[in-house]
Amino acid sequence: MNHSTFFREVADRIECDTVRAEALSLAVFEELCDRLTVREVEQAEAQMDSHLKSMWRALDRPARQVRRVHAGQFIGEVRKMAGLSDDLEAERAVCAVFAALQRLFGSPSGQDGEAGHILSQLPKDLRRLWLKADRLSRVGAKNR
């Protein structure tokens, strides 16, 4: 999946334009990368096109420590970074980006291959969000 397809998928899921989808993706990428080991960030990056790679690593810091935060804080950080109005809107954005990442990694369920490796590094409540991402982001779009 190339970056255009990725952003279009995110945009379709949360009913926004692709420019906004790209900005939301960057916010989620930053928060997600902070929660993964350097090795896992590199393995995920290897499956991305050059534009997604540059975004994935844009804010990565050498010698950083893995930050173990839970879903509420993750969603709150994305909300602040992306300038979203509330946590529900941020959760929908997170789910849309998670679902697009899972498809990028060839695992719509979020449990296989690279998606499964990412899943294994998340705290339990963030794992639940990762696993429900496809369903939650589509339901949110249908209810608007």
N, C-alpha and C positions, 0 to 999 in steps of 0.2 A: 504494500500500500504506500503510495507516495503522499507527500505532505498535503497536496491539494485535496485528495480523496479523504485524508484524515480530517482536515478542517471542515470539509463539507459534511462529513458524518457527524462531527460534533455540532455543527450549526443546525443540521436537520433535527438532531435530538433535542436541542434546547430552543429551537426556533429563533435563531439570530443570524446575522450575516457571518461570512467566513473571517472577516477581519476581527470581529469580536470573539469568534471561536478560537482564533489563533492566540489572542490575548489571554483568554481563559485557560487554554491549553498550557501556556507558559507558566501561569500561576500554579496549576496542578503539577506540572513537571517539576517545578522548583520544590514544592512541598514533598512530592513523592521521592525525588532523588535524595533529599535530606534524610529519608527514612530507610534508604537502602545502602548496602555496603558498596564500596568503590567498585569491587569486582562485578556486582550485580548491575550497577549503573552501566558499566562497560559492556556487559553481555547484552543488555537491552538495547543499548545504543548501536550495537553491531547490526541490528535488524532494521534500522531506520535509514531513510534517505538523508542526504546531506543537510537539508533544511531542518528536518526534525532533529537530527543529531546536534546541530548548532544550538537549537533551543533547549534540548534535553540537558546539555552541558553548560549552557550560558552562565548559570549562576553557581556552578559547582566550585567548591573550594578545595584545594589540595590539603590533605591531612585533616579533613573534617571528621568529626565523630558522628556516628549514626544517631539520629534523634528519634527516640521512641516516644511518640505522642499518640494519643487516642483519636478516634474519629471526630469527636466534637472540636478538639483543638485544631485538627487538620482542616476541617471545614471552615472554622473561624479564621484561620490564617489565609485560606484561599479567598474567603469573603473580603477580608481587608485588602489583600494584595490586588484583587481584581475590581475592587470598588463596588461590590454587589450590595444590594439593599438589605438582605437578611440571610440567615443560615439556610433556609429552605432553598433559596435560589442558588446559593453556593453548593449545597449538596447535589442539586440537579446538575450543575456544571461539573462537579467532581465525578459524578456517575457517568456523564456523557463522555468525558475524557477517559475515564477508566475503561468504559465499554469500547471506545475506539482503539485504545491501546491493546486490549485483549484481541480484537479483530486483527490489528497490525501483527500481533505475535501468533496469529493463527489459532487462537483459542477462545472462541466466543463464550465458553463456559468460565473462562478465567482460571482454569485449573491445570492446563496442560502446558508443557514446554516452558518457554520464558515467562509466560503469565503465571504459571504455577510457582516458578522460582520467586517471582515478586510476591505472590500471595504468601509464601512461606516466611517472608521477612516482616510481614505486617502484624501489628497487635490484633487480638481477636475481633474487636469491634470494627476496625478498619478492614479486616478480612471479610467480615459480613457485608460491608459496603461494596468491596471489590467484587464479591460473588453475586451480589444483587444488582450490579451496575447496569447491565443490559436491560433488565426488566424495569428498574426504577427510572432510568433516563427516558425510556419509551413511554411509560405511564405518565410521567410529568408532561411530556409533549402532547399527549392525547388529551389531557385535562385542561389545557390552556384555552 
